[in-house]
């Protein structure tokens, strides 16, 4: 289902073709996407980037579309042939307490989400412990919001699990319309049913071989 088909379906289900309503459909869809993406961790929400530490600099910038970490590794050697050392997630206070001095350097073992830097209040950063003693390649797997079907016309969700996107959008649309309670309950029930199936896929079947137990995994029966 592409965006045009989704928009047409929302208008058909709600029997509402008023211009003001149609103008709000992008908002309904984006709100539904956000709810879905925060309930189900599909592989399509993962991104992989590489970068590098700076010697004697304990901070590492986050990608601009970063939301949360899946894993971070520093590499002794090159990305192609080096040894990957996966860092453990800790609190900032743990790193500050464990490595209080500026010259506490070495191969990083831990990382924490530090917050925004003074030179860019809108972007987050990581703090590493100990402070890198050299330039090390870094590989980061992280969670992000993919481009909305509203702007991209198509999306993984629209192509592979359009029912949860449709009913999520209908819940938002009917809330906007202040619709009848019985229809609101029906759409919400259908959305929750579709969401449960999506979770079975994204948090269940696609996670059976996940190595790290810290990831959420739903048991598939």
N, C-alpha and C positions, 0 to 999 in steps of 0.2 A: 504494500500500500504506500503510495507516494503522498506528498502533502496535499495535492489537489484532490485526490480520492478521499483522504482523511477529512478535509474541510467539507467536501460534499456530503460525506456520511454524517458528520456532526449536524449539518443543516437538515438533512433528511430525518435523522432520529429525533431531533428536537422540534421539527416542523417550524423552524424559525429562519427566515431569510431576510430579516430586517438588516439594513445597512449597518446600524450601530452594533448589532450582534456579530455580523460577519467580520467587522473590523476588530473585534476582540478575540476571534478564534486563535490567532497566533499566541496570545497570552494563555488561553486555555491549554493549548498543546504544550507550550513550554513549561507550564506549571505541572502538567501531568508527567512530562519527561523527568522533571526534577524529583518528583515523588517516587517514580519508578527507579531511577538511577540510585536513589538513596535507600532503596529497599532491596535491590538485587544487584549483585556484583558480576555483571556479564564480562566476559573477556574483552568485549569491544570497548569497555571503559578503561582498559589498561593501555599505558603507553610506556615505551622504553626509550631512554635517552642516555647518552654518554657525555662525560665531561672530564674535568681534571681538578684535583686539589692544587692549591698554591702553597709552596713551602713556607712554613712559619705563619700561615694564616688559618685559623681554626674555623673560619666560616665558609660556607658553600652556598651559592645562590640556588633557590628553587626555580623550576621552570615557571613561566608566566601563567600557564593553565593548571598548575599543580593544585590538588585538593588533599590527597593523603598518600602515604607511602605503602607500597607492597614490599619492596626490598631495596636495600642499598649495598653495593659492594665496592671495595677498593681493590685494585689489581696491582700485584707486584709483577712488573714487567709490562708487556703490551696487552691490549685487549684480545688480540688473536691468540697469543701463546702464553700469557702470564697466569699467575695463580690468583683466583678470586677469593677474597676474604669478605664474607658477609658480615656487615656491622650489626650490632645489637642496639635496639631502640631503648633509650633511657631518657630520664628527665634532665632538663638543663642543670638543675641543682646537683644531680649526681656527677655530671661531667665537671662542673665547677669545683666540686669538693674533691674529686679524684685527681684532677689535673689543675691545681690552683695557680701554678706558675706559667709564665709565658714561654719558658724554655722547656716545658714538659712536652717534648716532641717525640714522634715515632710513627709507626704505621697505625692509623686510626683503627680503633676497635668498636667504638660506640658513636652514636649520633643522636641528636635530639632536634626537634623542631624549635628553632630559636625565636622566630618572629621576624617582623619587618626590620630592615636596616634603616638607619637615619637618612641615607641618600635615596631611598625609594620606599616610602611608607606603604605602598600598595602591594609590595612583593615580599613573600616570606623567605627565610633562609634557614639553613641547618647549621648547627654547631657540632664540631667533631672532637672526639677525645681519644687519644691525645692529639695535640696539634700536629698536622702532617709535617714530617721532617724533609719531605721531598715532593716532587710532582708525581702524583699517582693518578692513573686513569680511574674514573668512577663510572659505574653503571647503575642507573636508577630505574626501577619499575614503579610506576605511580598511577594513582587513580585520578581521572579527569572527566569532565563532562564533554562528550563528543559534540560535534556541531549539530545543532537542532535540525530536525526535519523541516522546520519552518524556513530556514535559510538555505539548507542543502537540497531541499526537495525530496531526497530519499535519505534513509538511515538504516543502520543494522536493525534497529527495533522495528521500524516500519516494514522492512523486508522479511523479518523472521518471526516477529511476535506482535503483529498488528492489533490483536484483540485487546491486549493490556493497554496499548496506547490509545485505542479508540475509546474504551470504557473509562479510562482515566481522564481523557479529554471531556467526555460526556458528563462526568461528575463535576468537573470544573465549570462546564457550560451551564449545567442545570443549577448549580449554586449561583451563578451570575443571574440566571433568569428568575431565581427565587421560585423554582418550580414546585409542583405538588409533592408532598412528602412521600407518597407511595412510589412515585417514579424515581425520586431521588434515592430511596432505599433500594429499588431494583437496580439502578445503575451502579450504586456503590457495591452491592452484592456481586454483580457481574464483574466489576473491577477487581474485587478481592479474590474471586475465583480465578480470574486470569493472572493476577499477581502471584497466587500460590503456585500455579503451573510454571510461571516464569522463574520463581525462586527454586523450584525443583530442578530446572535446567541450569540456571546460572550459579546457584549456591549448592547444587547437588551433583548432577551428572557431570558437569564440567569441572568439578573440584575433587573427583575421586582420587586422583594421583597427586594432590597437593602435598608438598614435602613439609612445609612449615605448619605446625598445628595452630599457630596464631591466627591464621586465616579462618574466617567463618566458613563452616561446612555443614550443609544440611544432609542428613542421612537419607539416602534414596532407597525406597523399598519396592 
